[in-house]
């Protein structure tokens, strides 16, 4: 009996390990639809608030809460299926604070765009400035959120030895 592993078999096994590692990393990534759904729910809330219709406002707030909870539960359940990703093996020391700083910068830009747009539209007397400003801020969030998520995923895949 020969206990030697053929080089071709070892190469195939390593390729399969890398493929599954990349699959686990990509499963933990925030999906693109998350950003769009979050934007739509937030814009709907802004329109609801601006409408100033008592009972309708509370119905809208309840729908926003339920929608946000459902979206976040879907993303979390997607991330916890299958193999768990160990951050201590995937992320280098000091990476998490940089990632949080990037996320905070994204939110600062989103807030700045929304405030500047809203105040400008309010000063110009445009109707529904809050809803339009929220839509502008959410456009930045959708683009920036997808960019941050894609960059984070690519970094983890590259670090794990995948295709990145």
N, C-alpha and C positions, 0 to 999 in steps of 0.2 A: 504494500500500500504506500502510495506516495503522498506525503503531507505538504508538498510544495504547492504554492498558489501560482498559477500562471499569471504573467504580467498583464495579459489582456483581461483576465477575470478581475484582477485587482483594480485595473483602470476603470472597468465598468462599474465596479462596486463604489469606487470613489466618486465617479460621475453621478451615480444614483444618490449618494449621500449629499453631494452638493446640490442636486436638484431638489431634494426634499427639504434641505435647510433653507434654500431660497423660497420654496413654497411656504414654509412656516413663517418666514419673515414677511412675505407679501400678504399673507393672511392677516397679520397684525396691522397692516397699513389701513389708514382711514380711507374708505372708498370715495370715489369722486361724487357719487350721488349724495353723500352726507352734506357736502358743502352747499349743493343746490337746494336740498330740502331745508336746511337751516336758513338759507337766505329767503326762501319763499315764506317760511313760517314767520320770520322776523319782519318781513315787509308786510305780511298780512296783519301782524300785530300793530305795526305803525299806522296802517290804514284804519284799523279798528279804533285805535286811540284817537286819531284825528277826526274820526266821524262823530265822536262825542254823543253816542247813542247809548244811554244807560245799560239796559238789559243786553243789547247786542254786544256791548263792550265785554261784559262778563262772559258771555257765550264764546266770544273770540279768544279771550284770555284762557278759558278752560280748554278750548281746542288747541291753542298754542302749547299749553302745558302738556296735554296728552300727546300731541304730535312730537314734541321735543323728547319726552320720555320714551316714546316708541322708537324714535330714530336712534337714540343713544343705546337703548337696549338691543336693538338690531346690530349695531356696530360692536357692542361688547360681546354679544353671543357669537358673532362671527369670529372675533379675536380669540375666544376661549375654546373653540372647537379644535380638536387635533392636538398636535404637539405644542407645548408651551415654549416660547422663546425666552431664553435666559439673558436678561439685559447685561449681566456682569460679563458674559462671554461675547456679546455682540457689540456693546458700546465701550469705548475707551474711557478711562477716568477723565472726568471733567467735561464729557460730551453733553450730559443732561443739562447742566446750567447753560451751556451755549444754545441748546435746543429751546429751552425755556425763554432765553433772551430773544431768540428769533421769533418765537410765538408772541411774546410781549410787544416786540417791535411791530409785528403784523397788526395786532390789536390797536396799537397807537396810531398806525397809519389809517386803519379802518375808521377809528374814532375821529381823527383829524379830518378825513375826507367827508364824513357824514356831518360833522359840525360846520365845517367851512361851507359845504353845499347848503345845508339847512339855513344857516345865518344869511348867506347871500340871497337865497330864494325868498326868505322872509323879508329882507330889506327891499327886494325888488317887487314885493307884493304878489308873488306867484302863488296860486292856490295849491294847497296840500304840500307845503314845503317839507314837512316831516317825513311823509311817505316817499317823496322823491329823494330826499337826503338819505333815508334808510336804504333805498334801492341803490344809490351810488356807493354807499359804504359796503353793502352786501356784494356788489360787483367786485369790489377790491378784495373782500373776504373770500369769495369763491375762487378768484384767480390766485390770490396769495396763499390761501389754505391748501389748494391743490399743489402749488409749487413747493410749499414747505413739506407736505406729506410725501411728495415724490422725491424730494431731495433726501429726506430722512430714510426712506425705504432704500433708495439707491446706495446711500452710505452704508447701511447695514448689510446689504447684499455684497457690496465690494469688500467690506471688512470681513465677511464670512468666507470670502474666496469665490463668490459667485460671479455672474456676468455683469451685475450692477447696471 
